[in-house]
């Protein structure tokens, strides 16, 4: 199962559209995961019509229309892997311990908010991924997104892509 992870797209404020390589990744993915801060509903509509499957949550910059259509925390099981998607996880210091306590039984937590790519594994096994932003690099050298695969209930081939 091929995954595309994106967050903090901020459309149409930070950019007018997603970069072409991200759309190529949407087309190649079995599941697209968006960890909030969509800003406008246009991208949600577009991804719902184009992605094979979409899992997403709302972020702090998302208004009532997006919050009415998306959960604060999305939870799904993908090929035996328990996945949660949330926008904010707080400061980096202590993140693994905080998230392990907040999301018991979850194998993979995808989050956003910081626009800073993140890939760690908590002592108890929880994998934490932040794909950064494909449209607003902030203090990062590149705009980014992540891809991964799930095989037999295990996360494999996690890759960070620079734009």
C-alpha positions in Angstrom: 0.0 0.0 0.0 1.5 3.3 -1.1 1.1 6.4 1.0 1.5 10.1 0.3 1.8 12.3 3.4 1.2 16.1 3.1 0.4 18.9 5.5 0.2 22.6 5.8 -0.8 23.3 2.2 -2.4 26.7 3.0 -4.1 26.9 -0.3 -4.8 29.4 -1.9 -3.0 31.7 0.5 0.6 30.4 0.4 0.3 29.0 -3.1 -2.4 28.8 -5.7 -2.0 25.1 -6.3 0.0 22.0 -5.3 3.2 21.5 -7.2 3.1 19.0 -10.1 5.3 16.4 -8.3 2.8 16.2 -5.5 -0.1 15.7 -7.9 2.0 12.9 -9.5 2.4 11.4 -6.0 -1.4 11.7 -5.4 -2.0 9.7 -8.6 0.5 7.0 -7.6 -0.7 6.6 -4.0 -3.3 4.2 -2.6 -3.9 6.6 0.3 -3.3 10.3 0.6 -2.9 11.6 4.2 -3.3 15.3 4.9 -2.4 16.5 8.4 -4.3 19.8 8.4 -4.0 23.5 7.5 -5.8 23.2 4.2 -7.1 26.8 4.6 -9.5 26.6 1.6 -12.0 23.8 0.8 -10.9 23.7 -2.8 -8.0 21.3 -2.2 -10.2 19.0 -0.1 -12.7 18.8 -2.9 -10.0 18.2 -5.5 -8.3 15.5 -3.4 -11.6 13.8 -2.6 -12.3 13.5 -6.4 -8.7 12.6 -7.5 -7.2 10.5 -4.7 -7.9 6.7 -4.5 -8.5 7.2 -0.8 -8.1 10.4 1.4 -7.5 10.5 5.2 -7.3 14.0 6.7 -7.9 16.2 9.7 -8.3 19.9 10.2 -5.6 22.3 11.4 -5.5 25.5 13.4 -5.9 27.7 10.2 -8.9 25.8 9.0 -12.3 27.4 9.4 -15.8 26.2 10.1 -16.4 24.7 6.6 -13.3 22.4 6.8 -14.0 21.6 10.5 -17.5 20.5 9.5 -16.1 18.0 7.0 -12.9 16.8 8.7 -12.2 15.4 12.2 -9.7 17.0 14.6 -8.0 13.5 14.8 -8.5 11.0 12.0 -8.0 7.4 12.8 -7.8 4.5 10.3 -6.3 1.0 10.0 -4.4 0.6 6.8 -3.2 -2.9 5.9 -3.2 -3.8 9.6 -1.3 -0.6 10.7 -3.1 1.7 13.1 -2.8 5.3 11.9 -3.8 8.5 13.6 -3.6 11.9 11.9 -3.6 15.2 13.9 -2.4 18.7 13.1 -0.6 19.7 16.3 1.5 17.7 18.7 3.1 20.6 20.7 6.8 21.4 21.1 9.5 19.0 19.9 10.9 18.4 23.3 9.1 15.4 24.8 7.0 14.8 21.7 7.5 11.0 21.6 6.5 10.5 25.2 3.5 12.9 24.9 2.2 11.3 21.8 2.7 7.7 23.0 0.5 8.6 26.0 -2.1 10.5 23.9 -2.4 7.8 21.2 -2.2 4.4 22.8 -2.4 1.5 20.4 -1.4 3.7 17.4 1.5 2.5 15.2 1.9 5.6 13.1 1.1 9.2 14.0 1.1 11.7 11.1 1.2 15.4 12.1 1.9 18.9 10.8 1.8 22.5 12.0 5.5 23.2 12.2 6.3 22.9 8.5 9.4 21.1 9.7 9.9 17.5 8.5 10.0 14.9 11.3 10.7 11.2 11.4 11.3 9.5 14.8 10.2 6.4 16.6 9.2 6.5 20.3 10.7 4.0 22.7 7.4 2.0 22.7 7.4 1.8 18.9 5.1 4.7 17.8 6.4 6.2 14.6 5.9 9.9 14.2 6.0 11.6 10.8 5.6 15.2 9.8 5.9 15.7 6.0 6.6 19.4 6.3 4.8 21.6 3.7 4.8 21.3 -0.1 3.9 25.0 -0.5 5.4 26.9 2.5 8.9 26.1 3.5 9.1 28.7 6.2 12.6 28.4 7.7 13.4 25.1 5.9 15.6 24.9 2.8 12.9 23.2 0.8 9.2 22.6 0.6 8.6 18.9 1.3 6.3 15.9 1.4 6.7 12.3 2.3 5.9 8.9 0.8 5.9 5.5 2.5 4.6 2.0 2.0 2.8 -0.4 4.2 3.5 -4.1 3.8 1.9 -6.7 6.0 1.0 -4.2 8.6 4.5 -2.7 8.8 5.6 0.8 7.7 8.4 0.6 5.1 10.3 2.9 2.7 9.6 6.2 4.3 11.1 8.9 2.1 11.2 12.7 2.4 11.0 14.5 -1.0 12.3 18.1 -1.5 10.6 20.4 -3.9 
